[in-house]
Amino acid sequence: MRFNHLFRVLISIFLFLSSQFIRAEPMLNGIGVHQELGREVFIGALFSESLSNDADTLINNIQPMRMELKIVAPDGLTPRRFSRMWIEGMAVNSKTDALTAQADNMVKFDGMFKGRFLNGDFVSFTNIPGKGVDIAVNGVVLGNIKDNLFFSMLLSTWIGKIPLSSDYRDSLLKVGDVDAGLRSRFNSINPDSARIAEVKAWSEPVAAEKEAKVAEVPKEVAVQEKPTAKVEVPKLDVPAIEKPALDIPAPSAPTASSTSTASSTPAKPVAVAAVKPEEAEEDEGPALTAQTLLARQFYVSDAIKKIRSKTKYPQRALDRGYAGNVRVAVVIDRQGNILNTDLLEKSQYDMLNKEALDAIKRSAPFPALPAEIAGARFEFTVPMRWALPE
């Protein structure tokens, strides 16, 4: 009797441990290609313990999951442009209290990326229930965000109510039904050893930090033949801001559309192209703080709300059954005047593309930039969607 009882206990323990082992490796849910201005930026993949085609289920279910992306843009991405994608995505898909609660985590996340992303770089965000999110580039773990809700906010930028694009969102919700050619192309993109070594340097202390550590050594221990010049690190006094209460209305779920297609030729790392002046300005800007990050997120949220209030459904488009998605990049000066607009994602219908640009023009000028947002210019993207009434 005792033997049978002990046997059953051992079997239960074995099954439990086996289930934990099986849960350790999420399955591929979908792969998609994100494009801007008709050019590929990265290929992303979503892995989940439980496959699903329902975005809310994946976002709200705390389970082993992983987001992976591989850079395919020939000139790569600046760290600020990469960071802005997540900042804006969180701003338009999350509530104000969630943004405020995750501000420090977002600043930590932003500070992990110390250099330009190159063609062929591999970025991953791994959600481990109870342990948080591991962030890695080219297999090098740069840090951990000890909050599983942070992963849900990251994931919402890909498959939330307002994703990077409707096509990209749909391609990640395929429940494992992924095009073999795209899967093969994704798996073939890998960085070389030299690039991996470069990324490892991102997590190493900078020179000033190393000197600061040397200065902390007691005098009787640190004996030097020559005096070492002290390096004074200037302090940045950033004024605090009031966090306005935002109530961003949740848009309706996007309509299904065709999955993005891509060439099966593997991407290979290439030399970095000449950096544009505006990108150099981004890279040289001050690091984000919780105050500056929230200022950016709240400003983007308010600007998008204003644009939506000015957006119309062209009657001719409605009569003809035209629907679609448009994404516009908007650049403004410090006074809120529009400097430039670009269609990052176009609809197949010109009248919807025109209405997107016209709605932004009708919304100008935008409020002047607050002091917490540095720089002579500020760029944000506006996702817009026209869906036929059911």
C-alpha positions as CSV (number, residue, x, y, z in Angstrom):
1,M,0.0,0.0,0.0
2,R,2.8,2.4,1.0
3,F,4.7,1.4,-2.2
4,N,1.7,2.2,-4.4
5,H,1.2,5.5,-2.7
6,L,4.9,6.4,-3.0
7,F,4.8,5.3,-6.7
8,R,1.9,7.6,-7.4
9,V,3.6,10.5,-5.7
10,L,6.8,10.0,-7.7
11,I,4.7,9.8,-10.9
12,S,3.0,13.1,-10.1
13,I,6.3,14.8,-9.4
14,F,7.7,13.4,-12.7
15,L,4.7,14.7,-14.7
16,F,4.9,18.1,-13.0
17,L,8.6,18.4,-13.8
18,S,8.0,17.2,-17.3
19,S,5.3,19.8,-17.9
20,Q,7.6,22.5,-16.6
21,F,10.3,21.3,-19.1
22,I,7.9,21.2,-22.0
23,R,6.7,24.8,-21.2
24,A,10.2,26.1,-21.4
25,E,10.2,26.4,-25.3
26,P,7.3,28.3,-26.8
27,M,6.1,27.4,-30.3
28,L,6.1,29.6,-33.4
29,N,2.8,31.5,-33.7
30,G,3.6,33.6,-36.7
31,I,6.2,35.5,-38.7
32,G,5.8,38.8,-40.5
33,V,7.8,41.5,-42.4
34,H,7.5,45.1,-41.2
35,Q,7.9,47.7,-43.9
36,E,8.2,51.5,-44.1
37,L,8.0,53.6,-47.3
38,G,7.8,50.3,-49.2
39,R,11.1,49.0,-47.8
40,E,11.6,46.1,-45.4
41,V,12.8,47.1,-41.9
42,F,12.8,43.9,-40.0
43,I,11.3,40.4,-40.0
44,G,9.6,39.6,-36.7
45,A,8.5,36.3,-35.1
46,L,6.2,35.6,-32.2
47,F,6.5,32.4,-30.1
48,S,4.0,31.3,-27.5
49,E,3.3,28.4,-25.2
50,S,-0.3,28.4,-26.4
51,L,-0.9,29.2,-30.0
52,S,-3.8,31.6,-30.8
53,N,-5.2,33.9,-33.5
54,D,-6.7,36.2,-30.9
55,A,-4.5,39.1,-30.0
56,D,-6.2,39.9,-26.6
57,T,-5.7,36.3,-25.5
58,L,-1.9,36.5,-26.2
59,I,-1.5,39.9,-24.7
60,N,-3.4,39.2,-21.5
61,N,-2.2,35.7,-20.8
62,I,1.0,35.6,-18.8
63,Q,2.8,32.6,-20.2
64,P,6.2,31.7,-21.7
65,M,6.5,33.8,-24.9
66,R,9.1,35.3,-27.0
67,M,9.3,38.1,-29.6
68,E,12.2,38.0,-32.1
69,L,13.1,40.4,-34.8
70,K,15.9,40.4,-37.3
71,I,17.0,43.6,-39.0
72,V,16.9,43.6,-42.8
73,A,17.1,47.3,-43.5
74,P,20.3,47.8,-45.6
75,D,21.3,50.9,-43.5
76,G,20.2,49.4,-40.2
77,L,18.4,51.4,-37.5
78,T,19.5,54.1,-35.0
79,P,18.9,53.1,-31.4
80,R,16.6,56.2,-31.0
81,R,14.5,55.1,-34.0
82,F,14.3,51.6,-32.6
83,S,13.3,52.9,-29.1
84,R,10.7,55.4,-30.6
85,M,8.9,52.5,-32.2
86,W,8.3,50.9,-28.8
87,I,7.6,54.2,-27.0
88,E,4.9,55.2,-29.5
89,G,3.4,51.7,-29.7
90,M,3.0,51.6,-25.9
91,A,1.6,55.2,-25.9
92,V,-1.3,54.4,-28.3
93,N,-2.1,50.9,-26.9
94,S,-1.8,51.4,-23.2
95,K,-3.7,53.3,-20.5
96,T,-2.2,56.3,-18.8
97,D,-1.7,54.6,-15.4
98,A,0.1,51.7,-17.1
99,L,2.4,54.0,-18.9
100,T,3.2,55.8,-15.7
101,A,3.8,52.6,-13.8
102,Q,6.2,51.3,-16.5
103,A,8.1,54.5,-17.2
104,D,11.2,53.5,-15.2
105,N,11.2,50.1,-16.9
106,M,11.0,51.8,-20.3
107,V,13.9,54.0,-19.5
108,K,16.0,50.9,-18.4
109,F,14.9,49.2,-21.6
110,D,16.0,52.2,-23.7
111,G,19.4,52.4,-22.0
112,M,20.3,48.8,-22.9
113,F,20.9,49.6,-26.6
114,K,24.2,51.4,-26.9
115,G,24.8,51.4,-30.7
116,R,23.3,51.3,-34.1
117,F,21.5,48.2,-35.2
118,L,23.0,46.7,-38.3
119,N,21.5,44.6,-41.1
120,G,21.5,41.0,-39.8
121,D,21.2,41.9,-36.1
122,F,18.9,39.6,-34.0
123,V,16.9,41.1,-31.1
124,S,14.8,39.0,-28.7
125,F,12.4,39.6,-25.8
126,T,11.8,36.5,-23.7
127,N,8.9,36.5,-21.2
128,I,9.5,34.2,-18.2
129,P,6.5,34.1,-15.9
130,G,7.6,35.2,-12.4
131,K,11.0,36.3,-13.6
132,G,10.3,39.1,-16.0
133,V,11.6,39.8,-19.5
134,D,15.1,39.0,-20.8
135,I,16.3,41.4,-23.5
136,A,19.0,40.2,-25.8
137,V,20.8,41.2,-29.0
138,N,22.6,38.6,-31.1
139,G,22.3,36.2,-28.2
140,V,23.9,38.6,-25.8
141,V,21.6,39.2,-22.8
142,L,21.7,42.9,-22.1
143,G,19.4,42.9,-19.1
144,N,16.1,41.9,-17.5
145,I,12.9,43.8,-16.8
146,K,11.5,42.2,-13.7
147,D,7.8,42.7,-14.6
148,N,5.8,40.4,-16.9
149,L,3.3,43.2,-17.6
150,F,6.1,45.0,-19.5
151,F,6.2,42.1,-22.0
152,S,2.4,42.5,-22.6
153,M,3.0,46.2,-23.4
154,L,5.8,45.4,-25.8
155,L,3.6,42.8,-27.4
156,S,0.7,45.3,-27.8
157,T,2.9,47.4,-30.1
158,W,2.9,44.4,-32.5
159,I,-0.6,43.0,-32.2
160,G,-2.5,45.5,-30.1
161,K,-5.5,47.6,-31.2
162,I,-3.1,50.0,-33.1
163,P,-0.2,47.8,-34.4
164,L,2.7,48.7,-36.5
165,S,0.6,47.7,-39.5
166,S,-2.5,45.5,-39.9
167,D,-0.7,43.2,-42.3
168,Y,2.2,42.7,-39.8
169,R,-0.3,42.0,-37.0
170,D,-2.2,39.5,-39.0
171,S,1.0,37.6,-40.1
172,L,1.9,37.1,-36.4
173,L,-1.5,35.5,-35.6
174,K,-1.3,32.5,-37.9
175,V,-1.3,29.9,-35.2
176,G,1.8,28.3,-36.7
177,D,0.6,28.3,-40.3
178,V,3.7,30.1,-41.6
179,D,5.0,30.4,-45.1
180,A,7.9,27.9,-45.4
181,G,10.0,30.4,-47.5
182,L,9.6,33.2,-45.0
183,R,10.5,30.8,-42.1
184,S,13.6,29.7,-43.9
185,R,14.7,33.2,-44.7
186,F,14.2,34.2,-41.0
187,N,16.2,31.3,-39.7
188,S,19.0,32.0,-42.2
189,I,19.7,35.5,-40.8
190,N,22.5,35.3,-38.2
191,P,25.2,37.7,-37.1
192,D,28.9,36.8,-37.4
193,S,31.2,36.4,-34.4
194,A,32.8,39.9,-34.9
195,R,29.3,41.6,-34.6
196,I,28.5,39.5,-31.5
197,A,31.7,40.8,-29.9
198,E,30.7,44.4,-30.7
199,V,27.3,43.9,-29.0
200,K,28.9,42.4,-25.9
201,A,30.7,45.7,-25.5
202,W,27.3,47.4,-25.0
203,S,27.0,45.8,-21.6
204,E,30.6,46.7,-20.5
205,P,31.1,49.8,-18.3
206,V,32.1,52.9,-20.2
207,A,35.5,54.6,-19.5
208,A,34.0,57.2,-17.1
209,E,32.4,54.4,-15.0
210,K,35.7,52.5,-14.9
211,E,37.6,55.5,-13.7
212,A,34.9,56.2,-11.1
213,K,35.4,52.7,-9.7
214,V,39.2,53.2,-9.5
215,A,38.6,56.4,-7.6
216,E,36.5,54.5,-5.0
217,V,39.5,52.3,-4.1
218,P,41.1,53.4,-0.7
219,K,44.3,55.4,-1.1
220,E,46.4,53.0,1.0
221,V,45.4,50.2,-1.5
222,A,45.5,52.0,-4.8
223,V,49.2,52.8,-5.3
224,Q,50.1,54.5,-8.6
225,E,53.4,56.0,-9.9
226,K,51.6,58.7,-11.8
227,P,48.5,60.7,-10.7
228,T,45.4,60.0,-12.7
229,A,43.3,62.9,-13.9
230,K,39.8,63.0,-12.3
231,V,36.9,63.0,-14.7
232,E,33.9,65.0,-13.6
233,V,30.6,63.8,-15.0
234,P,28.1,66.7,-15.4
235,K,24.8,66.3,-13.8
236,L,21.6,66.8,-15.9
237,D,18.8,68.5,-13.9
238,V,15.6,67.6,-15.7
239,P,12.5,69.4,-14.4
240,A,9.6,67.3,-13.4
241,I,6.3,67.4,-15.4
242,E,2.7,66.9,-14.5
243,K,1.3,63.8,-16.0
244,P,-1.9,64.7,-17.7
245,A,-4.7,62.2,-17.5
246,L,-5.3,60.7,-20.9
247,D,-8.3,58.8,-22.1
248,I,-7.4,57.2,-25.4
249,P,-10.5,55.6,-27.0
250,A,-9.8,52.1,-28.1
251,P,-10.4,51.7,-31.9
252,S,-12.2,48.8,-33.4
253,A,-10.2,45.7,-34.3
254,P,-8.5,45.9,-37.7
255,T,-9.8,44.0,-40.7
256,A,-8.1,41.0,-42.1
257,S,-5.7,41.6,-44.9
258,S,-3.2,39.7,-47.0
259,T,0.1,38.6,-45.4
260,S,3.2,40.4,-46.4
261,T,5.5,38.5,-48.8
262,A,9.2,38.7,-49.1
263,S,12.1,37.4,-51.2
264,S,13.6,34.1,-50.1
265,T,17.1,35.4,-50.4
266,P,18.9,35.5,-47.0
267,A,19.9,38.9,-45.8
268,K,23.6,39.4,-45.0
269,P,25.2,42.0,-42.8
270,V,26.5,45.0,-44.7
271,A,28.5,48.1,-44.0
272,V,26.6,50.9,-42.4
273,A,25.5,53.6,-44.8
274,A,26.1,57.3,-44.3
275,V,24.1,58.5,-41.3
276,K,21.5,61.2,-42.1
277,P,21.8,64.5,-40.2
278,E,18.5,64.0,-38.4
279,E,19.6,60.5,-37.4
280,A,22.9,61.8,-36.0
281,E,20.9,64.4,-34.0
282,E,18.9,61.5,-32.6
283,D,21.9,59.5,-31.6
284,E,23.6,62.5,-29.9
285,G,20.5,63.5,-27.9
286,P,20.3,63.0,-24.1
287,A,19.3,59.7,-22.7
288,L,15.7,59.3,-21.7
289,T,14.5,59.8,-18.2
290,A,11.1,58.8,-16.8
291,Q,10.0,62.4,-17.1
292,T,11.1,62.9,-20.7
293,L,9.7,59.5,-21.8
294,L,6.3,60.2,-20.3
295,A,6.4,63.7,-21.9
296,R,6.9,62.1,-25.3
297,Q,4.3,59.4,-24.8
298,F,1.6,61.9,-23.6
299,Y,2.4,64.3,-26.4
300,V,2.1,61.6,-29.1
301,S,-1.2,60.3,-27.5
302,D,-2.7,63.8,-27.5
303,A,-1.5,64.6,-31.1
304,I,-3.1,61.3,-32.4
305,K,-6.3,62.1,-30.6
306,K,-6.5,65.5,-32.2
307,I,-5.8,64.0,-35.7
308,R,-8.5,61.4,-35.3
309,S,-11.0,64.1,-34.4
310,K,-10.2,65.7,-37.7
311,T,-10.3,62.5,-39.8
312,K,-13.2,61.8,-42.2
313,Y,-14.3,58.8,-44.2
314,P,-14.4,60.1,-47.8
315,Q,-18.0,59.6,-49.0
316,R,-16.8,58.3,-52.4
317,A,-14.6,55.7,-50.6
318,L,-17.5,54.7,-48.4
319,D,-19.9,54.4,-51.4
320,R,-17.4,52.3,-53.3
321,G,-16.6,50.0,-50.4
322,Y,-13.0,51.2,-50.0
323,A,-11.3,50.4,-46.7
324,G,-7.7,50.3,-45.6
325,N,-4.8,51.4,-43.4
326,V,-2.4,54.2,-43.6
327,R,0.6,55.2,-41.4
328,V,2.1,58.6,-41.6
329,A,5.4,59.9,-40.2
330,V,5.0,63.5,-39.0
331,V,7.9,65.9,-38.2
332,I,7.2,69.1,-36.4
333,D,9.2,72.0,-35.0
334,R,9.2,73.1,-31.4
335,Q,6.2,75.4,-32.0
336,G,4.1,72.5,-33.3
337,N,4.3,73.5,-37.0
338,I,4.5,70.7,-39.5
339,L,7.9,70.4,-41.2
340,N,7.3,67.2,-43.2
341,T,5.0,64.2,-43.6
342,D,5.7,60.8,-45.2
343,L,3.5,57.9,-46.0
344,L,5.2,55.0,-44.2
345,E,2.3,52.6,-45.1
346,K,0.0,53.3,-48.0
347,S,-3.5,52.1,-48.7
348,Q,-4.2,50.8,-52.2
349,Y,-6.8,53.6,-52.5
350,D,-5.4,57.1,-53.2
351,M,-8.3,58.9,-51.7
352,L,-7.6,57.3,-48.3
353,N,-3.9,58.2,-48.6
354,K,-4.9,61.8,-49.4
355,E,-7.4,62.0,-46.5
356,A,-4.7,60.8,-44.1
357,L,-2.4,63.7,-45.1
358,D,-5.3,66.2,-45.2
359,A,-6.4,65.2,-41.7
360,I,-2.9,65.9,-40.4
361,K,-2.9,69.3,-42.1
362,R,-6.3,70.2,-40.6
363,S,-4.9,69.3,-37.2
364,A,-1.9,71.7,-37.4
365,P,-0.5,73.5,-35.6
366,F,0.0,71.0,-32.8
367,P,0.8,72.2,-29.3
368,A,4.3,73.6,-28.7
369,L,6.7,71.0,-27.5
370,P,7.2,70.9,-23.7
371,A,10.7,71.6,-22.2
372,E,11.1,67.9,-21.4
373,I,11.2,67.0,-25.1
374,A,14.7,68.1,-26.3
375,G,15.7,69.0,-29.9
376,A,14.7,71.4,-32.6
377,R,12.3,68.9,-34.2
378,F,10.2,66.0,-33.1
379,E,8.9,63.0,-35.1
380,F,6.0,60.7,-34.4
381,T,4.0,58.3,-36.5
382,V,0.2,58.3,-36.9
383,P,-1.7,55.0,-37.6
384,M,-5.0,55.5,-39.4
385,R,-7.7,53.0,-40.4
386,W,-10.9,53.2,-42.4
387,A,-13.2,50.2,-41.9
388,L,-16.6,49.7,-43.5
389,P,-19.5,49.5,-41.1
390,E,-20.7,45.9,-40.4
